[in-house]
Amino acid sequence: MITLLLLIILILLLIGALPVFPYSRNWGYSPSGMVGLLLVIVVVLLLFGMI
């Protein structure tokens, strides 16, 4: 239950970190890249049964 909630929150953070506003276009891929990395780590931990 908690893992599903964590996964949903990380996916929402990934969508929210996309640079779609004019002032955030110069941020590059840094925010979405960091959240994407967290998402990949959580998915890998879920697959190995550690969470």
LINCOR-V134032 format. One record per pair of residues at least 12 apart in sequence whose ideal C-beta (glycine too) atoms are under 7 Angstrom apart, sorted by the first residue. I is the first residue (numbers start at 0). J is the second residue. Records with the same first field share a line. If there is no record, write none. Layout:
I: J ; J
This chain:
2: 45 ; 50
5: 41
6: 41
9: 34 ; 37 ; 38 ; 41
10: 38
12: 34
13: 31 ; 34 ; 35 ; 38
16: 30 ; 31 ; 34
17: 31
